[in-house]
Amino acid sequence: MEKFPLKKTNLASATTSINQATNPSYQSVNKKSKSGDQKLLNTTSLSVTSDDEMIDITPNTNPNYQYTTNSHHNNNHRNGEDSQDTVRTSPMHSAFGCDFNDHDGMGGISFSGMTDTSDDIPGIGQYEDFHTIDWQRDLAKDRMRHRYIVKRKQASIWHLIQGTHDAWSGWLCVLLVGVCTGVVAGVVDIGASWMTDLKFGICPQAFWLNREQCCWSSNETTFDIGNCSQWLTWSEIVTSSRFGFWAYVVSYFFYIVWALLFASLAASLVKMFAPYACGSGIPEIKTILSGFIIRSYLGKWTLLIKSVGIMLSVSAGLSLGKEGPMVHIASCIGNILSYLFPKYGTNEAKKREILSAAAAAGVSVAFGAPIGGVLFSLEEVSYYFPLKTLWRSFFCALIAAFILRSINPFGNQHSVLFFVEYNKPWIFFELVPFVGLGIMGGCIATLFIKANIWWCRYRKNSILGQYPVLEVLSVTLITAIIAFPNPYTRMNTSELIFLLFSQCGISNSDPLCDYNRNFTDVNKAIEIAAAGPGVYHAIWLLLLALIMKLIMTVFTFGMKVPCGLFIPSLALGAIMGRIVGIGMEQLAYNYPKNWIFSGECSTGENCITPGLYAMVGAAAVLGGVTRMTVSLVVIMFELTGGVLYIVPLMAAAMASKWVGDALGRQGIYDAHIALNGYPFLDSKDEFQHTTLAADVMQPKRNETLSVITQDSMTVDDIETLLKETEHNGYPVVVSKENQYLVGFVKRRDINLGIANGKRMIDGLCGQSMAIFTSAQPVQNLGPPALKLKKILDMAPITVTDQTPMETVVDMFRKLGLRQTLVTHNGRLLGVITKKDVLRHVKQMDNEDPNTVLFN
């Protein structure tokens, strides 16, 4: 906004035309009375400020107060009179009741919640817990702050330094977020790896080493269980033997005990110190990035407990992953570090730019996929994603991946545990089984989502929800008992995925690679061969693992421990894909000259890669569960380094999404948002109903609308209104009889303004008038008035009662509104809040509108 938008207009001609207006209810100036005193006409006065040359309509509806003039230096003269004495000036105001007058001769400005108001009334411009932010207000405040800084740059070197710091503070903030995220991810990876191996044994020479690190000093060539003499299993320590019945019983016992210990620690820490540290965190992050306030969800205690808890819960062997919680951990880091920069810490809309970059860094370190992280933030979690946020997210993800790569937590020169690299081209006909895997993945994902939401709703509404630690211990005990006998469920899930993704070579001793092959030349291509009995036995074990992991993940996701969903989803899809891949491989072995293989398999070389099917299946299930498409393909591509396989991954991801959308409208994160009643208005959904704003607004017709008048209510009247109603804000109108809209004021700001007035103004009492106009009251009698003009939003978004709800919903989505006011011919009729919109959408979709709990 320009400071002098009407500067080029000649003031004399402007006022002359106003004086000659035919409307008798407006007067251009307050003329002197013969006694020399200024007299206020008892009509609406249309005054022109000499300093700012703006028009201000200030109705006088309160007979107890008269209005005096503000004196400003003015060189303009009107009708031979000095306008300094005759013209009642009013400070130019912005949409938020902001004074733009110079306060220090430097051209400074003040506006609600940032400068003068923040000094006068502490806390203005902030939000209550479980409330939606006003995007437009916050972004406008930041634009004003930026203009103020730019304007003062030329004043001194210090102001120039301040302006420069403000310009690069965003890049510095995301740099710090990336560094901290990379360090925390490295610590989490190392800790989880060590504690996972602790369930099986210990390194006596150095207990802080995991099994692989312990075996690095050994001369043996493989580190399979039983081959490394440096690593002692618990059965060796207790019974001095690795094999036999008692050795198996001791190993089984220690596996269960360690799992229960880790799970109980994780659940207890969450319950006692940080209840918000449970779950994945992505549904809440999506809601927070859409403009919702959840205090402490991104706090320091949540960061600490989530980081420790995810190591414990992964080590307990539960069917969960640490990748989703890494997004929450990174967002906590982003939130905490944003307070080092007031530009972001004090402005909720600007803070969400940092949180979007932090979410990208979280996925970057979780999968070693910085580009996939940026696309994940853009596609899945972010609500407001301008271009500069894209660049900063890319930079933040890059730094985080670089730091994690420097730490090298897995010791394999890669940022993820299951990095594999393929180079075998795929056959065109294989697109058919790839799409088939996508369809199967969509079906499995839909089954999982519906079962998990049903169980979470049951937990929420039953007595089970009152005993979270007991539930965690019960699920852990059942998981450990079932998982240990099956080697594919006993091992760490990331190791299982790596095994399923990998190709069978000369060094693989797992039953999955029990083919009738003779390796005579290491450099020779692997020949296609018949599957041995070990492969068929492994398939049965993998089928059991698939069923077990699907069922246990349904009960695990949503428990009161940190738990992610990416790794279990990838594991389910990888098991399914590997089984299909083995089937295709054996089909090619038995019918190598069939036309479907295009002659590729007739040379005797292995033309089918079962590991590729595992990778495609993993992408299919994860895509069906989360409804990701572009970011999913990029993440899987970065995971495997396989440029050749983008088309199979795209085909499976799209088939999975189509099937998932056909069988169930919501992904797992959106379903949990709806379950918790968060006010998330998805920008991807379409509103296709023909209703009007009048059908949705509150109050309904013939009901009373709670309003505040601009200058005829006492402090007692306003406090009574606040006690009798629970609205988050109130429209300000001219008067009870003349309900023309003046502005909108938030409940929190009114409370702060009244409390500050009672503390700062002598003689202020319940009978003091509350004034929301810029005119200065002159007391003839009674206590001093409370001026609340600065907390008034004078440009609230309004619609008419005949506006289609399709337009209103689009306004809420694209402008990030908290509420909009409904008018008819300029007169106020009602209010539509975000909660009203969400309930109306659910009602139109034949869902329960009462599930929306917050505004």
Stockholm file with secondary structure:
# STOCKHOLM 1.0

chainA/1-855         MEKFPLKKTNLASATTSINQATNPSYQSVNKKSKSGDQKLLNTTSLSVTSDDEMIDITPNTNPNYQYTTNSHHNNNHRNGEDSQDTVRTSPMHSAFGCDFNDHDGMGGISFSGMTDTSDDIPGIGQYEDFHTIDWQRDLAKDRMRHRYIVKRKQASIWHLIQGTHDAWSGWLCVLLVGVCTGVVAGVVDIGASWMTDLKFGICPQAFWLNREQCCWSSNETTFDIGNCSQWLTWSEIVTSSRFGFWAYVVSYFFYIVWALLFASLAASLVKMFAPYACGSGIPEIKTILSGFIIRSYLGKWTLLIKSVGIMLSVSAGLSLGKEGPMVHIASCIGNILSYLFPKYGTNEAKKREILSAAAAAGVSVAFGAPIGGVLFSLEEVSYYFPLKTLWRSFFCALIAAFILRSINPFGNQHSVLFFVEYNKPWIFFELVPFVGLGIMGGCIATLFIKANIWWCRYRKNSILGQYPVLEVLSVTLITAIIAFPNPYTRMNTSELIFLLFSQCGISNSDPLCDYNRNFTDVNKAIEIAAAGPGVYHAIWLLLLALIMKLIMTVFTFGMKVPCGLFIPSLALGAIMGRIVGIGMEQLAYNYPKNWIFSGECSTGENCITPGLYAMVGAAAVLGGVTRMTVSLVVIMFELTGGVLYIVPLMAAAMASKWVGDALGRQGIYDAHIALNGYPFLDSKDEFQHTTLAADVMQPKRNETLSVITQDSMTVDDIETLLKETEHNGYPVVVSKENQYLVGFVKRRDINLGIANGKRMIDGLCGQSMAIFTSAQPVQNLGPPALKLKKILDMAPITVTDQTPMETVVDMFRKLGLRQTLVTHNGRLLGVITKKDVLRHVKQMDNEDPNTVLFN
#=GR chainA/1-855 SS CCSCTTTTSCHHHHHHHHHTCSCTTEESSCCBCTTSCBCCCSSEEEEECTTTCCEEEECCCCTTEEEECCCCCCCCEETTEEHHHHCCCCCCBCTTSCBCSCSSSSCCCCCTTTSHHHHHSTTTTCCCTTCBCCHHHHHHHHHHHHHHHHHHTTTCHHHHHHHHHHHHHHHHHHHHHHHHHHHHHHHHHHHHHHHHHHTTEECTTCTTSCHHHHHTTSCCSCCSTTTCTTSEEHHHHHHSCSSSHHHHHHHHHHHHHHHHHHHHHHHHHHHHHCGGGSBCCHHHHHHHHTTBCCTTTTSHHHHHHHHHHHHHHHHTTCSCBSHHHHHHHHHHHHHHHHTTSHHHHTCHHHHHHHHHHHHHHHHHHHHTCHHHHHHHIIIIICSCCCHHHHHHHHHHHHHHHHHHHHHCTTSSSSSSTTCCCCCCCCCGGGHHHHHHHHHHHHHHHHHHHHHHHHHHHHHHHSGGGGCHHHHHHHHHHHHHHHHTTSHHHHSCHHHHHHHHHSCCCTTCCSGGGCBSCCCCCTTSCCBCCCBCHHHHHHHHHHHHHHHHHHHHHHHHTTSSSBCBSHHHHHHHHHHHHHHHHHHHHHHHHHSTTCGGGTTTTTTSBCCCCHHHHHHHHHHHHHHHHHCCCHHHHHHHHHHHTCGGGHHHHHHHHHHHHHHHHHHCSSCHHHHHHHHHTCCCCCTTSCCCCCCBHHHHCBSCTTSCCCCEESSSEEHHHHHHHHHHCCCSEEEEESCSSSCBEEEEEEHHHHHHHHHHHHHHSTTCCTTSEEECSSSEEEESSSSCCEECGGGCBSSCCEEETTSBHHHHHHHHHHHCCSEEEEEETTEEEEEEEHHHHHHHHHHHTTSCGGGCCCC
#=GC SS_cons         CCSCTTTTSCHHHHHHHHHTCSCTTEESSCCBCTTSCBCCCSSEEEEECTTTCCEEEECCCCTTEEEECCCCCCCCEETTEEHHHHCCCCCCBCTTSCBCSCSSSSCCCCCTTTSHHHHHSTTTTCCCTTCBCCHHHHHHHHHHHHHHHHHHTTTCHHHHHHHHHHHHHHHHHHHHHHHHHHHHHHHHHHHHHHHHHHTTEECTTCTTSCHHHHHTTSCCSCCSTTTCTTSEEHHHHHHSCSSSHHHHHHHHHHHHHHHHHHHHHHHHHHHHHCGGGSBCCHHHHHHHHTTBCCTTTTSHHHHHHHHHHHHHHHHTTCSCBSHHHHHHHHHHHHHHHHTTSHHHHTCHHHHHHHHHHHHHHHHHHHHTCHHHHHHHIIIIICSCCCHHHHHHHHHHHHHHHHHHHHHCTTSSSSSSTTCCCCCCCCCGGGHHHHHHHHHHHHHHHHHHHHHHHHHHHHHHHSGGGGCHHHHHHHHHHHHHHHHTTSHHHHSCHHHHHHHHHSCCCTTCCSGGGCBSCCCCCTTSCCBCCCBCHHHHHHHHHHHHHHHHHHHHHHHHTTSSSBCBSHHHHHHHHHHHHHHHHHHHHHHHHHSTTCGGGTTTTTTSBCCCCHHHHHHHHHHHHHHHHHCCCHHHHHHHHHHHTCGGGHHHHHHHHHHHHHHHHHHCSSCHHHHHHHHHTCCCCCTTSCCCCCCBHHHHCBSCTTSCCCCEESSSEEHHHHHHHHHHCCCSEEEEESCSSSCBEEEEEEHHHHHHHHHHHHHHSTTCCTTSEEECSSSEEEESSSSCCEECGGGCBSSCCEEETTSBHHHHHHHHHHHCCSEEEEEETTEEEEEEEHHHHHHHHHHHTTSCGGGCCCC
//
